[in-house]
Amino acid sequence: MYSLDHIAGLRISCEEYKLQGREILEGRTDEELLAIYNGAGPDSWLPVARDTLTSLMVLFEPVILLHDVQFDQSDATEQGFNATVSCWEHNMRVIFDANYPLWTLKMFSREYRLRRAYWWGVMTASNLAISSSEAREAWLAAAERRTANA
């Protein structure tokens, strides 16, 4: 389970990285975000599976927060889904480039190259997953839930 302090930290990271779409967090309290945020992975997954995936993606957790809020506001349109996917891919690259640039003397370090390769793999795999037909179905289901709760 996540805490208000954790959500506050993710919100700060969204601002520090200047992530695209961070405006969606404005006007929402950390309590509201805590109610929306459930980590990486679809709502249909068991919490332990989402927690495990989130821990494997911890570098990109601010992107996951934004994504969860975007899904919470799903409009069920193809345009909305594509915009959410584009935002995800852009923000993943922003965080990756900020933490693991290619042109750095750190590239002489084997450990740096291994970490960079790991995070590149996480970014690439999650970009594929977030744009899949299953993700599109989750986008539609989120809109249905929102409409049913309104």
GIQUI-V741185 format. One record per residue. N is the residue number from 0. OMEGA is omega as a letter, one per 40 degrees, with the letter a starting at -180 (999 if undefined). Layout:
# GIQUI-V741185
n:N omega:OMEGA
n:N omega:OMEGA
This chain:
# GIQUI-V741185
n:0 omega:a
n:1 omega:a
n:2 omega:i
n:3 omega:i
n:4 omega:i
n:5 omega:i
n:6 omega:i
n:7 omega:i
n:8 omega:i
n:9 omega:i
n:10 omega:i
n:11 omega:i
n:12 omega:i
n:13 omega:i
n:14 omega:a
n:15 omega:i
n:16 omega:a
n:17 omega:a
n:18 omega:i
n:19 omega:i
n:20 omega:a
n:21 omega:i
n:22 omega:a
n:23 omega:i
n:24 omega:a
n:25 omega:i
n:26 omega:i
n:27 omega:i
n:28 omega:i
n:29 omega:i
n:30 omega:i
n:31 omega:i
n:32 omega:i
n:33 omega:i
n:34 omega:a
n:35 omega:a
n:36 omega:i
n:37 omega:i
n:38 omega:a
n:39 omega:i
n:40 omega:a
n:41 omega:i
n:42 omega:a
n:43 omega:i
n:44 omega:i
n:45 omega:i
n:46 omega:a
n:47 omega:i
n:48 omega:i
n:49 omega:i
n:50 omega:i
n:51 omega:i
n:52 omega:i
n:53 omega:i
n:54 omega:i
n:55 omega:a
n:56 omega:a
n:57 omega:i
n:58 omega:a
n:59 omega:a
n:60 omega:i
n:61 omega:i
n:62 omega:i
n:63 omega:i
n:64 omega:i
n:65 omega:a
n:66 omega:i
n:67 omega:i
n:68 omega:i
n:69 omega:i
n:70 omega:i
n:71 omega:i
n:72 omega:a
n:73 omega:i
n:74 omega:i
n:75 omega:a
n:76 omega:i
n:77 omega:i
n:78 omega:i
n:79 omega:i
n:80 omega:a
n:81 omega:i
n:82 omega:i
n:83 omega:i
n:84 omega:i
n:85 omega:i
n:86 omega:i
n:87 omega:a
n:88 omega:i
n:89 omega:a
n:90 omega:i
n:91 omega:a
n:92 omega:i
n:93 omega:a
n:94 omega:i
n:95 omega:a
n:96 omega:i
n:97 omega:a
n:98 omega:a
n:99 omega:i
n:100 omega:i
n:101 omega:a
n:102 omega:i
n:103 omega:i
n:104 omega:i
n:105 omega:i
n:106 omega:i
n:107 omega:i
n:108 omega:i
n:109 omega:a
n:110 omega:i
n:111 omega:a
n:112 omega:i
n:113 omega:i
n:114 omega:i
n:115 omega:i
n:116 omega:i
n:117 omega:a
n:118 omega:i
n:119 omega:i
n:120 omega:i
n:121 omega:a
n:122 omega:a
n:123 omega:a
n:124 omega:a
n:125 omega:i
n:126 omega:i
n:127 omega:a
n:128 omega:a
n:129 omega:a
n:130 omega:a
n:131 omega:i
n:132 omega:i
n:133 omega:i
n:134 omega:i
n:135 omega:i
n:136 omega:i
n:137 omega:i
n:138 omega:i
n:139 omega:i
n:140 omega:i
n:141 omega:i
n:142 omega:i
n:143 omega:i
n:144 omega:a
n:145 omega:a
n:146 omega:a
n:147 omega:a
n:148 omega:a
n:149 omega:999
